[in-house]
Amino acid sequence: MKSTTEIANRFREVILNGTWIANTNFKNQLENLDWKIAVSPIKNLNTIAVLAQHIHYYIKGINQVFKGGTLDIKDKFSFDFPPIHSQEQWNSFLHQFWNDAEEFASFVEKLSDENLDEVFVDAKYGTYKRNIEAMIEHSYYHLGQIVLIKKQLNNLT
C-alpha cells in the first residue's frame, strides 16, 4: 500500500469510520446527536458544534488547495460560525462535513508518495505530508474535547 493511501485511511479513521486510536470518531460522536446538545455551552468551553465546524473549516480550506485554489483559511476566523438553530441545520452541516472529509481523503489518496514531500502552498507551511498529518492530529485533539464535553453534558441531564 502506498503511503498516501495509508495516510488517507488514517484521516478517515478520525473523521468517518475508525476506532483504532480513540475507540471512536467524529461521525460516531456527532451523527445522531441532537442539535440542542451540539450547541449547548458549558462554562467558557467551545460547544460541540463549534469544535466540529472548526475542524470542517480546515478540511474545506485544504480541499480548496487540492482543487488548485488558494489557501484562504486563517486561524483568526477558525471559530467564527453562524449559530445553528435547528436539527435541519445541524444535519445539513454534518452532511457537508462528511462529504468534505471524504473528498479530502480522496485527494490525499490521489497524491503520489513523492507529492507528500513537496511544499504545501508556501515553504513556511512545510510539506503536504506535514499539513495532512497535522490535520489528523488536530482532529484527534478536538475529538477528545468533544467526547469530554458530551460526557459533561450527559452528567447535567
N, C-alpha and C positions, 0 to 999 in steps of 0.2 A: 504494500500500500504506500502511495506517495505521501510525503509529509503534509501537503495541503489538504488531502482527504482526511488525514488524522486530525489536523487542526480544525477543520470544518466540523468534524464529528464531535470534537470537544466543545465547540461552540454550541452545537445543537443540544448537547447534554445539559448545559446550564440553563438554556432558554426553553427548549422544546420537549425533551424526552429522556433525559438522563437521570440516573440515581446513584451513580458510582461514587462521586465525590461528596455530595451533600445529602444524599438519600432523598433528594427532591430536585425540582427545577422550577423556573418561573411559571410555566404553563400549569404544572401541578398545583402550585400555590394560588394562582390567580383565576384559573378557568371558571370555576363555579363560585367565585367569591361575590357576595352581594356588594353592589356599588357603595352602599352606605357604610359598609365596613372598610372598603378600599379608601374612602375619603375621610374616615374618622381620625381626628387628631389625638395624639397622646402627648400632653405637655408641649414641648417645643420640638418634638421629633417630626421629620418628614412623614407624610402619610404614605401608605402602601401605594396609592395611585401615583403620587408624585415620584416615588422611587422607581416604579415601573416605567413611567413616562420619561424619566431621566435616562434610564438605560436605552429605551427606544430612541430617544433623541440622538444618542451617539451612533447607534446602529444605522439609523436613517441617514445621518451625516456621512458616515463612511461609505454607505451604499452609493451615495451621490458621487463620491470619488471613484468607486469601482465602475460607475457608469460613464466615467470620463469627465465628470463635472469638477467643480471647485470644492475645496474644503471650507465650508461656511460655518461649521459649528464652533461655538465659543463657550468656554466654561461658565462665563458670567450669565449666560442665558439657559444653562442646562437644567435649571429647576423652575423655569418660568413657563407655566402652562395654564391654559384656561381651566377653570374648575369643571369637574364632572358633576352633572346634576340629575343623572338618570341611569338606570340599568342599561338602557339602549346605548347611551353614550359610552358607558364603560365597556360593553360588549363590542361596540364598534372599534374602540381603541385597541382592545385585546386582539381582535381580528387583524387589524393593521400591524400590530406588534408581531404576531406570529408570522404573518406573510413577509414582513420586512426581515425578520430573523432568518427565515428560510432562504430568502433572497441573498442575505449576507453570506450564509453558509455555502450557497451555490456559487457565489462569486469566488469565495476562498477556494473551493474545490477546483474551479477552472484555472486558477493560477498554476503556474509551473513551480516546482521547488526552487528554481533559480529566481523567480519573481519575489519570493519571500525575503531575499537579501537585498532587493532594490529599495531605493529611497522612496519613502511614502510622502508624496507631495513636495516636501522640502526637507533637506538634510537635518534641520533642527527637530523634526518629528521622528527621526530614526527610520527603520525599515518597515516594510509591510508586516513582516513576522512580529516585530515588536508591538506594532499597533493592534494586530489581531489578537495576540496573546494578552495584551493589556485589556482589550475588550472582554475577553473571557474572565480574567482575574477581577476586573471591575464589576462584572456581572455577578460573580460569586460573592463579592463583598456586599453588594446591595441585596442579593438573595438572602443572605444571612440576616440582614436587618429586617427584611420583610417577614421572615419566619418568626423572629423575636417579637415584632410588632403584632403580628397575628396572635401569638400566644398571650401577649399582654391584653389585647382587646377581648380575647375569649375569657380571660380571667375577670374582666369587668362586667360581663353579662351573666 
